[in-house]
Amino acid sequence: MLRKLVVVKLNGGLGTSMGCQGPKSVIAVRNDLTFLDLTVQQIEYLNKKYNANVPLVLMNSFNTDEDTIKVIRKYTNLDIRIETFNQSCYPRIHRESQAPIARNCIIEDDQEAWYPPGHGDFYASFANSGLLDNLLNEGYEYCFISNIDNLGATVDLNILHMLMNPQNGSPVEFLMEVTDKTRADVKGGTLIQYEGKLRLLEIAQVPKERVEEFKSITTFKIFNTNNLWIRLDAVKRAIDENNLDMEVIVNPKTLKNGVNVLQLETAVGAAMKSFDNGIGLNVPRSRFLPVKKTQDLLLAKSNLYNFKNGSLTMNPLRSFPSTPLVKLGDNHFAKVAEFLHRFETIPDVLELDHLTVSGDVTFGRNVSLKGTVIIIANHGERIDIPSCALLENKIVSGNLRILDH
């Protein structure tokens, strides 16, 4: 089965939202290993275990390509095939004039006038790069696509077997992994049945008066993990027939100099309706471990997960399978460097349900957090959680500093 599989990682994003320079994929996640390191370890282990040669394909953007090419040189001594291609480069649109931002006119940095148009650009860019035809000619039949910051998106042989042995006799051309929605996932896209086909519905497409209904975890019980399994020949057919009809998402942005612009983007899952026999598969939450903010990074670095062969798995010592809900204040924890500065060691969170931290708070070594813990340092105050402290179902507020004598 693995001789027919290609793994594609969406690698176009920058780490700026977490205060980092360059591609997000080079942020250290666990044991000083980056997202890219973990991905390469996963593929390397898979290939060794099954004597396979699954290629890793990275879809870069003009923001990440140069740095990524430099980074992957360190993997040359490994027995793993890594291919890269660039997604498209689109002009930002001036919100008032509706015209593309002029070169060296409204903005000084010409690079700011351009943007990668979302991961829905995968299909056209993959084909334009020549990789799609090359891989088809080499006998590859399926690609598994996921975000590079989703630490749970590993190759699952059960899913691959299901694709290759369809129960109803019709080949599945497109499979979207979905998982049960929690209150932390209310903005995630969901699947709907429309005009006889499954479609992805994103929050950006929902009228304002229906947004709360969209967010309801009882109305829409599942959401898209952006883990997708797609037949390569079906991608080729959709490209050749110009059949990829994806809804355009209008994304308003404000540039550094205050200019208001629009970005027109598409989502890779939105192409689902262009394929035959598309299905959604409800997978365990363990296959969706994205690191979008430092609060996700806290859990990824913690004892909540065991780490082996590039993969994170839930620690069996945790007595229930759900992940804790963690909220860290943006003013003091949003940037990776400051986040790391505030923890001497990552706390024990095996028995944690909910953590909220706001304000100027630091954690000593070997702190344990259990149940629901809320720590609020008011403006001008500071809270230092001492080393070896145990906080279980506690609210800590005010001004707490324990100093060495």
C-alpha positions as CSV (number, residue, x, y, z in Angstrom):
1,M,0.0,0.0,0.0
2,L,2.8,2.4,0.9
3,R,4.3,2.2,-2.5
4,K,1.3,4.1,-3.8
5,L,1.3,6.9,-1.1
6,V,2.8,10.4,-1.1
7,V,2.7,12.6,2.1
8,V,2.1,16.3,1.5
9,K,2.7,18.9,4.2
10,L,1.3,22.4,3.9
11,N,4.3,24.5,4.7
12,G,3.4,28.0,3.6
13,G,2.9,29.7,7.0
14,L,5.2,32.0,8.9
15,G,5.7,31.9,12.7
16,T,5.0,35.6,13.1
17,S,1.9,35.1,15.1
18,M,4.0,33.4,17.8
19,G,6.8,36.0,17.6
20,C,9.2,33.9,15.5
21,Q,11.1,34.8,12.3
22,G,10.9,32.6,9.2
23,P,8.8,29.5,8.5
24,K,6.6,28.2,11.3
25,S,7.8,24.7,10.6
26,V,11.2,25.6,12.1
27,I,9.8,26.5,15.6
28,A,11.2,24.0,18.2
29,V,8.3,21.9,19.5
30,R,9.7,19.0,21.6
31,N,13.3,18.1,22.6
32,D,14.5,21.0,20.5
33,L,13.0,19.3,17.4
34,T,11.0,21.4,15.0
35,F,7.7,20.6,13.2
36,L,9.9,19.8,10.2
37,D,12.2,17.5,12.2
38,L,9.2,15.7,13.6
39,T,7.7,15.2,10.2
40,V,10.9,13.8,8.8
41,Q,11.3,11.5,11.7
42,Q,7.7,10.2,11.2
43,I,8.4,9.4,7.5
44,E,11.8,8.0,8.2
45,Y,10.3,5.6,10.8
46,L,7.5,4.6,8.5
47,N,9.8,3.8,5.7
48,K,12.2,1.8,7.8
49,K,9.4,-0.2,9.6
50,Y,7.7,-1.2,6.3
51,N,10.7,-1.2,4.0
52,A,8.9,1.5,2.0
53,N,9.9,4.7,0.2
54,V,7.1,7.1,0.9
55,P,8.1,10.6,-0.4
56,L,7.6,13.8,1.7
57,V,6.4,16.7,-0.4
58,L,6.4,20.2,1.1
59,M,4.2,22.9,-0.3
60,N,6.0,26.2,0.4
61,S,5.1,29.8,-0.2
62,F,7.4,32.6,-1.3
63,N,7.6,33.4,2.4
64,T,9.0,30.1,3.4
65,D,10.7,28.5,0.4
66,E,14.2,29.9,0.7
67,D,14.5,29.2,4.4
68,T,13.0,25.7,4.0
69,I,15.4,24.7,1.2
70,K,18.3,25.7,3.5
71,V,16.9,23.6,6.4
72,I,16.2,20.4,4.5
73,R,19.9,20.2,3.5
74,K,20.5,18.7,6.9
75,Y,18.4,15.7,6.0
76,T,20.5,14.7,3.0
77,N,22.2,11.9,4.9
78,L,18.8,10.3,5.7
79,D,17.3,7.7,3.3
80,I,14.2,9.9,2.6
81,R,13.0,11.6,-0.5
82,I,12.0,15.2,0.0
83,E,10.4,17.2,-2.8
84,T,9.2,20.9,-2.6
85,F,7.1,23.1,-4.7
86,N,5.9,26.7,-4.4
87,Q,2.3,27.8,-4.2
88,S,1.1,30.8,-6.2
89,C,1.7,34.4,-5.4
90,Y,-1.3,36.7,-5.6
91,P,-1.5,40.6,-5.4
92,R,-3.2,42.1,-2.3
93,I,-6.3,44.2,-3.2
94,H,-6.7,47.7,-1.8
95,R,-10.0,47.6,0.2
96,E,-11.3,51.0,-1.0
97,S,-10.1,51.2,-4.6
98,Q,-10.5,47.4,-5.3
99,A,-7.3,47.6,-7.3
100,P,-4.1,45.6,-6.8
101,I,-1.6,47.4,-4.5
102,A,0.7,49.3,-6.8
103,R,4.4,48.5,-6.9
104,N,6.4,50.8,-4.7
105,C,3.5,53.2,-4.5
106,I,1.3,52.7,-1.4
107,I,3.9,50.6,0.5
108,E,7.7,50.6,0.6
109,D,8.2,46.8,0.9
110,D,7.1,45.3,-2.4
111,Q,6.9,41.9,-0.8
112,E,4.0,43.1,1.4
113,A,2.0,43.7,-1.8
114,W,1.8,39.9,-2.4
115,Y,0.4,36.9,-0.5
116,P,0.0,33.1,-0.8
117,P,-3.7,32.5,-1.6
118,G,-4.5,29.8,1.0
119,H,-3.9,26.1,0.8
120,G,-6.7,25.6,-1.8
121,D,-4.0,26.6,-4.2
122,F,-2.5,23.2,-3.7
123,Y,-4.1,21.6,-6.7
124,A,-3.0,24.0,-9.4
125,S,0.4,24.6,-8.0
126,F,1.1,20.9,-7.5
127,A,0.1,20.3,-11.2
128,N,2.0,23.4,-12.5
129,S,5.2,22.2,-10.7
130,G,5.2,19.0,-12.7
131,L,5.3,16.9,-9.5
132,L,1.8,15.6,-10.0
133,D,2.6,14.1,-13.4
134,N,6.0,12.8,-12.3
135,L,4.5,11.0,-9.2
136,L,1.6,9.5,-11.3
137,N,4.2,8.2,-13.8
138,E,6.1,6.6,-11.0
139,G,3.0,4.7,-9.9
140,Y,1.8,6.7,-6.9
141,E,-1.9,6.8,-6.5
142,Y,-2.8,8.7,-3.3
143,C,-1.7,11.7,-1.4
144,F,-2.2,12.4,2.3
145,I,-2.3,16.1,2.9
146,S,-2.1,17.9,6.3
147,N,-0.9,21.1,8.0
148,I,2.7,20.8,9.1
149,D,1.8,22.2,12.5
150,N,-0.7,19.3,13.2
151,L,1.4,17.0,15.3
152,G,-1.3,14.3,15.2
153,A,-1.4,14.0,11.4
154,T,0.5,10.8,10.9
155,V,0.1,8.1,8.2
156,D,-2.7,5.7,9.2
157,L,-2.6,2.4,7.4
158,N,-6.2,1.6,8.3
159,I,-7.4,4.7,6.4
160,L,-5.2,3.9,3.5
161,H,-6.5,0.3,3.4
162,M,-10.1,1.5,3.5
163,L,-9.4,3.8,0.5
164,M,-7.8,1.0,-1.5
165,N,-10.6,-1.5,-0.6
166,P,-13.9,0.4,-0.9
167,Q,-16.9,-1.4,0.5
168,N,-19.4,-0.2,-2.1
169,G,-17.1,-1.0,-5.1
170,S,-16.8,2.7,-6.1
171,P,-13.4,4.2,-5.4
172,V,-13.2,7.0,-2.8
173,E,-11.5,9.9,-4.5
174,F,-11.5,12.3,-1.5
175,L,-11.6,11.5,2.2
176,M,-11.7,14.3,4.8
177,E,-10.8,13.4,8.4
178,V,-13.2,15.1,10.8
179,T,-13.4,14.8,14.6
180,D,-15.9,15.7,17.3
181,K,-16.3,19.4,18.0
182,T,-15.6,20.8,21.5
183,R,-16.0,24.3,22.7
184,A,-12.4,24.9,21.7
185,D,-13.3,24.2,18.0
186,V,-16.4,26.3,17.4
187,K,-14.8,28.1,14.5
188,G,-13.7,25.0,12.6
189,G,-15.2,24.2,9.2
190,T,-17.8,21.5,9.1
191,L,-19.3,19.1,6.5
192,I,-22.8,19.7,5.0
193,Q,-24.8,17.8,2.4
194,Y,-25.7,20.1,-0.5
195,E,-26.9,19.3,-4.0
196,G,-26.1,15.6,-3.6
197,K,-22.5,16.0,-2.4
198,L,-20.6,16.6,0.7
199,R,-19.2,20.1,1.0
200,L,-17.0,22.0,3.4
201,L,-18.7,24.9,5.1
202,E,-16.3,27.5,6.7
203,I,-17.2,30.1,9.2
204,A,-16.2,32.9,6.7
205,Q,-19.0,31.7,4.5
206,V,-21.7,31.9,7.2
207,P,-24.0,35.1,7.3
208,K,-23.4,37.0,10.5
209,E,-26.9,36.3,11.8
210,R,-26.2,32.5,11.6
211,V,-22.7,32.4,13.1
212,E,-23.9,31.4,16.6
213,E,-25.8,28.5,15.0
214,F,-22.7,27.5,13.1
215,K,-20.7,27.5,16.3
216,S,-23.2,25.3,18.2
217,I,-21.7,21.9,19.1
218,T,-25.1,20.4,19.0
219,T,-26.1,21.7,15.5
220,F,-22.7,20.8,13.9
221,K,-21.1,18.0,15.9
222,I,-17.9,17.6,13.9
223,F,-15.2,19.8,12.3
224,N,-12.6,19.5,9.6
225,T,-9.1,18.5,10.8
226,N,-7.6,19.4,7.3
227,N,-6.2,15.9,7.1
228,L,-7.1,14.8,3.6
229,W,-6.6,11.7,1.5
230,I,-7.0,12.2,-2.3
231,R,-6.5,10.1,-5.4
232,L,-3.8,11.6,-7.6
233,D,-5.5,10.6,-10.8
234,A,-8.7,12.4,-9.6
235,V,-6.6,15.6,-9.0
236,K,-5.2,15.3,-12.5
237,R,-8.7,14.9,-14.0
238,A,-10.1,17.9,-12.0
239,I,-7.2,20.0,-13.2
240,D,-7.5,18.9,-16.9
241,E,-11.3,19.5,-16.9
242,N,-11.0,22.8,-15.0
243,N,-13.5,21.4,-12.5
244,L,-12.0,22.8,-9.2
245,D,-14.8,25.1,-8.1
246,M,-13.8,26.3,-4.7
247,E,-15.6,29.1,-2.7
248,V,-13.5,32.2,-2.4
249,I,-12.9,33.4,1.2
250,V,-12.4,37.2,1.5
251,N,-9.8,37.8,4.2
252,P,-9.5,41.5,5.3
253,K,-6.0,42.5,6.5
254,T,-4.3,45.7,7.7
255,L,-0.7,46.1,6.6
256,K,2.0,47.5,8.9
257,N,1.6,51.0,7.5
258,G,-2.2,51.0,8.2
259,V,-3.4,50.3,4.6
260,N,-6.5,48.1,4.5
261,V,-6.3,45.3,2.0
262,L,-8.3,42.2,1.0
263,Q,-6.8,38.7,0.4
264,L,-8.9,36.3,-1.7
265,E,-8.2,32.8,-0.5
266,T,-9.4,29.2,-0.9
267,A,-9.3,26.1,1.4
268,V,-7.9,22.8,0.2
269,G,-10.9,21.0,1.6
270,A,-13.4,23.1,-0.3
271,A,-12.6,21.1,-3.5
272,M,-14.3,18.1,-2.0
273,K,-17.4,18.6,-4.1
274,S,-15.3,18.4,-7.3
275,F,-14.5,14.8,-6.6
276,D,-16.6,11.6,-6.9
277,N,-17.6,9.6,-3.8
278,G,-16.1,12.0,-1.2
279,I,-16.6,10.9,2.4
280,G,-15.9,12.3,5.8
281,L,-14.3,9.9,8.4
282,N,-14.7,10.6,12.1
283,V,-11.3,10.0,13.6
284,P,-10.1,10.2,17.2
285,R,-9.1,13.6,18.6
286,S,-5.5,12.3,18.8
287,R,-5.2,12.9,15.0
288,F,-5.7,16.7,15.6
289,L,-3.0,18.2,17.6
290,P,-2.4,21.6,16.0
291,V,0.0,24.2,17.5
292,K,-1.5,27.6,16.6
293,K,-0.6,29.4,19.8
294,T,1.8,29.1,22.7
295,Q,-1.0,27.5,24.8
296,D,-0.9,24.6,22.3
297,L,2.8,24.6,22.6
298,L,2.5,24.2,26.3
299,L,0.6,21.0,25.9
300,A,2.8,19.6,23.2
301,K,5.9,20.1,25.5
302,S,4.2,18.7,28.6
303,N,3.9,15.2,30.0
304,L,0.4,15.0,28.6
305,Y,2.0,13.4,25.5
306,N,4.6,10.7,25.1
307,F,7.1,11.2,22.3
308,K,8.5,8.5,20.0
309,N,9.6,8.3,16.4
310,G,8.5,11.9,15.7
311,S,4.9,11.3,17.0
312,L,3.1,12.5,20.1
313,T,0.6,10.1,21.7
314,M,-1.6,10.7,24.7
315,N,0.1,9.6,27.9
316,P,-1.7,6.4,29.1
317,L,-1.4,7.7,32.7
318,R,-4.0,10.4,31.9
319,S,-7.3,8.9,33.2
320,F,-9.5,10.5,30.5
321,P,-8.9,11.1,26.8
322,S,-9.9,14.8,26.4
323,T,-7.2,17.4,26.2
324,P,-7.2,20.3,28.8
325,L,-8.6,23.6,27.7
326,V,-5.7,26.1,28.1
327,K,-5.9,29.9,27.8
328,L,-2.8,32.0,28.2
329,G,-3.0,35.8,28.1
330,D,-1.8,37.4,24.9
331,N,0.0,40.3,26.5
332,H,2.5,38.1,28.3
333,F,2.5,34.7,26.7
334,A,1.8,35.1,22.9
335,K,5.4,35.2,21.8
336,V,7.4,31.9,22.1
337,A,10.5,33.6,23.6
338,E,8.5,35.2,26.4
339,F,6.4,32.1,26.9
340,L,9.5,30.0,27.5
341,H,11.0,32.6,29.8
342,R,7.9,32.3,32.1
343,F,8.3,28.5,32.7
344,E,11.4,27.2,34.5
345,T,10.0,23.8,33.5
346,I,6.7,22.9,31.8
347,P,4.2,22.0,34.6
348,D,2.7,18.5,35.2
349,V,-0.7,18.7,33.5
350,L,-1.7,15.0,33.5
351,E,-4.8,15.7,35.7
352,L,-5.5,19.2,34.4
353,D,-9.0,20.1,33.0
354,H,-8.8,23.8,32.5
355,L,-6.1,26.4,32.9
356,T,-6.5,30.2,32.5
357,V,-3.5,32.5,33.0
358,S,-3.6,36.2,32.7
359,G,-1.1,38.9,33.5
360,D,2.5,38.9,34.7
361,V,2.8,35.3,35.9
362,T,5.8,33.0,36.1
363,F,6.1,29.3,37.0
364,G,9.0,27.7,39.0
365,R,10.3,24.1,38.5
366,N,8.1,21.0,38.8
367,V,4.8,22.7,39.3
368,S,1.7,20.5,39.2
369,L,-1.7,21.7,37.9
370,K,-4.8,19.6,38.5
371,G,-8.5,20.2,37.9
372,T,-9.4,23.8,37.1
373,V,-6.7,26.4,37.8
374,I,-7.2,30.1,37.2
375,I,-4.3,32.5,37.8
376,I,-4.9,36.2,37.4
377,A,-2.3,38.9,38.0
378,N,-3.9,42.3,37.9
379,H,-2.3,45.2,36.1
380,G,0.9,46.3,37.9
381,E,1.0,43.1,39.9
382,R,3.0,39.9,39.5
383,I,2.5,36.3,40.6
384,D,5.4,33.8,40.8
385,I,4.2,30.2,41.3
386,P,6.9,28.7,43.4
387,S,8.8,25.5,42.5
388,C,7.2,22.2,43.4
389,A,3.8,24.0,44.0
390,L,0.6,21.9,43.6
391,L,-2.4,23.8,42.4
392,E,-5.6,21.8,42.3
393,N,-9.0,23.5,41.6
394,K,-7.5,26.8,42.7
395,I,-8.0,30.5,41.8
396,V,-4.9,32.6,42.4
397,S,-5.2,36.3,42.2
398,G,-3.6,39.5,43.5
399,N,0.2,39.8,44.1
400,L,2.2,36.7,45.0
401,R,6.0,36.6,45.1
402,I,8.1,34.2,47.0
403,L,11.7,35.2,47.0
404,D,14.8,33.3,48.0
405,H,16.1,34.6,51.4
